[in-house]
Amino acid sequence: MTTRIGIRVRPGASRTLVGGTYGDEPDAPLVVAVSAQAVEGAATEAALRALALALGLRRRDLRLVTGVTSRTKVVEIAENHPEMLSIIAKLRSG
């Protein structure tokens, strides 16, 4: 079983951070700030690596579903363990 999560990438940040949401809706995208610039997919790849690290997973456990050229993306998490939803909830709360 897999889990899908929306993320909002903020390229060009002074440091890499995963936390908070982009908007007030209950299913608002999780914010992933990365120092990489949005050039040739560098920010997307950096965001996926940062998200994997924050979730305690390997990069290969994440797959980009939609949003290759957009700042808002949908990521599929291949590994689904019971703590995953609580980890995501903690990241969303900032």
Secondary structure, DSSP 8 states (H G I E B T S, - for coil): --EEEEEEEETT-SS-EEEEESSSSTT--EEEE-SS-SSTTHHHHHHHHHHHHHHT--GGGEEEEE-SSSSEEEEEES---TTHHHHHHHHHT-
